[in-house]
């Protein structure tokens, strides 16, 4: 039986080391997975896996592509993200613009969070991570296909 343990960055690394995924660790100790250009989604993807929250008890996975979207595309992007969120469980998708008053471009950010204050076993953390990465990749396939078909 799997043992519940305190959530830590080591658990994230355990998952990554059990896969064929290549990753980087940034200065904050977060794990970064960069996927090269993929014609199926017409983009490069970057996933970040980190421990957040006051006591690093929140497991956060984010994903963004190398694509930037101009102000004129924002209404369509918001519509598509809302549609995804209404039809799918995860990950949450939204348009991120640092300063909407000034910025002319935004990015689509995918995000999933899990509060692990009470602990978790490695198998659940690994399964959750794999599910979010897979679903995040599916978002970009859906997004490209939906964009081709139109609204």
Secondary structure, DSSP 8 states (H G I E B T S, - for coil): ----B---HHHHHHHHHTSS---EE-TTS-EEEEEEEETTTTEEEEEEEEEESTTS-EEEEEEEES--EEGGGHHHHHHHHHHHHHH-SSSEEEEE-S-TTT-SEEEEEEEEEEE-TT-B-HHHHHHHHHHHHHHHHHHHHHHHHHHHH--
